[in-house]
Amino acid sequence: MLTAAVDGAHEAVAKTPSLLPILRDAGVVDAGGQGLYRLLQGTLRYLVSRASVPVVGVGSAAGTAAGTATPASSPVAPAEEVFGYETMFLLQSRGAPLDVPGLREALEKMG
C-alpha cells in the first residue's frame, strides 16, 4: 500500500506544473507535494531496508523482489545537485531550556 502511495505521489507531483500556471512559469513542482512525496519515499526506503522477508512491490519506488529499495525517478533535480526547496523543522528541548538566540546566531552563520 505504501508503494502505491509513493508512486501516486510521484505522479501527482510531476503533474503540478500543468495544474498551476505559476509553477509552470517558474519551472518547478509544488513544494508541499514534493515534501510529502519525499516523506513517503523515505518511509518506504526505511521499511524496505529493515524488512526481514523479501518485499514484493510494483512501480519504481518498490524496489526488487529481493527487498532492496531503488530510487524512484524524481520530477525535480536531486538535492545534491540543486536545493530547489525549503526545509523546515521543529526543535524541542529535553530538560534544559533551548538557547534560541545562540542557536539562531549559529544557524545564521551557515546561511
WOFEN-V246795 format. One record per pair of residues at least 6 apart in sequence whose C-alpha atoms are under 7 Angstrom apart, sorted by the first residue. I is the first residue (numbers start at 1). J is the second residue. If there is no record, write none. Layout:
i: [I;I]
j: [J;J]
This chain:
i: [2;3;3;3;3;3;6;6;6;6;7;7;9;10;13;13;13;13;14;14;16;16;17;17;17;17;18;23;23;31;45;48;48;48;48;49;54;54;54;55;55;55;56;56;56;57;60;60;61;61;61;61;62;63;63]
j: [44;44;57;58;61;62;37;40;41;61;59;61;37;37;29;30;33;34;29;75;29;30;23;24;28;29;24;29;30;85;69;55;67;68;69;68;65;66;67;65;66;67;64;65;67;63;70;72;69;70;71;72;69;69;70]
